[in-house]
């Protein structure tokens, strides 16, 4: 029996990316993306809703996100969902669901430049090219046998 854990969103960054390093030296980047939807309610009025997504990128993609993304940029993010749980200081169980990104494409132009949209693998001249994806792994950590513990993540 197969299963699928896939998330694909297009939205705007809600904050500047934050790049940190795990004790083992692995780069990790976190940022938020907001997606909007609108519809007409039963009363005929237009309604809107915004969802906020927590995004995590690892390794080289983390470095790229940290270098090229800023608050407000429009991005395409593709990855898998992962939920962490922990007990808060008040004893209440807390949950956080994140998209562990495997692909990111910048969809807008940087402020004040004429550069074309860039994929996570594009070069500084703004030309976009396809990059073969690495085989999917269960764990994006450098060594799949090493478990990344929530306590090791620096944020």
N, C-alpha and C positions, 0 to 999 in steps of 0.2 A: 504494500500500500504506500503510495506517495503522498506527500503534502507539499504545500507551497506557502512560503512566507515572503511576500514581496510588497514593497511600498513604493509608489511613484507619486511625487508631488511637484507642482510648479507654484512658486510663491515668492515672497520677498523676505529678506533677512530682517529679523526684528532687533538684532544686536550685532556688533562686530564679533567676528570669530575669536575664540580664545584658544591658543595653542599651548599645550603643556607637554611634559615628558614624564613617562612612567619611570619608576626606579630602575627598570631594565633598559631604559634609553629609548623606548618606543614613543614616537610622537602621536599625540591625540589632539584633535581639534573639535570644539563644541560650538554650536551656534543655534539660533532659533530661526524658524521659517513660519510665516503666517500664510494661510491659504484662505481665500474668500469664496463664498457661494451666495448666489442671490436667486430668489424665486418669488412668485406671486402667490400670496396667501389666499385662502378661501374667501376672504373679504375683498379681494382684488388689489390689495396694497402690496407694493414691492417690499420684500423683506431681505435682509442680509445677515449672514453669520460668518464669523471668522474662527478658524481653528489654528491653534499654535502647536508647532511640532518641534521636538528636541532632536537635533541632528548631531551625530558623532562620526568623525572621519578618522582613520588610522593611517600611520605610515606616511608615504609620499603624498597621498591624497590630502592628509591633514596639513602638510606643509603648503601645498598648493592652495587649499581653502584659506589658510591663514594669510597667504601672500596676496591673493586676488579678490577676496570677498570683503565687503563692508556692509554696514547696516543700510538697508533699502534696496540693495541689488536684487534683481530678479534671477532666480535659479531654478534649474531642473535638478531634482535629487531622486536617486533611485537606490534602493537598498532593501534591508530586511528589518522587521520590527523586533525589538528586544525590550523586555520589561525587567526592571530591578525592583526588589523590595527590601526594606530595612525597617527596623524598629526605631522610631524617633525618640528623642530624649524624654518625651512625655509618655513613652510606652505605647504609642499608637503606631500601627503598621502603616508604612508609607509605600507608595508605588510611583515609579517613573518609567514611562514608555518612551523609547528612543528609536529613531531610524538610524541604523548603522549603514552609512552610505558606501556604496560600491562604485557609484558613478555620479558625477556632478557636471553640469554644463551651465555656464553663465549665459543668461539670455538677453542681457541688456548691455549697453555701452557704459564704460566707466565715465564718471562725471568729467567733462572737459576734454575728452579724447574722441578721436574718430575711429577708435578700434572696433573691430567687428566682435560679435559675441564669441566667447572663448569656451572651449571644453576644458575639462580638467587636464587634458594632455596637449593643449595648444601651446604655441610658442609666443614669445613677447611681441612678434610682429602682428599678431591677431589672426593669423591663418589657422583654420581649424582642420584637424585631421583625426581620423578614427584610430583608436588604440585598441588592440585586441585585449579583451578582458582576461585576467588570470582565471584559472579554474576556480570555481566557487569552493570555499572552505567553510567549515562550520565556525571557525574562530579566526578573526583577522589578526590575531596576535602573531608575533614573529615565529614562535614555536607552538604549533597546535597542541602539543602535549602539556604546555604550561597553561594553567588556568589563570585567567585574570580575575583577581578578587576585587570586589567593589572597594575594599579598603585601600587598594593600591592605586586607584584612580585619583589623581591629584585635585579633584574638584567636587 
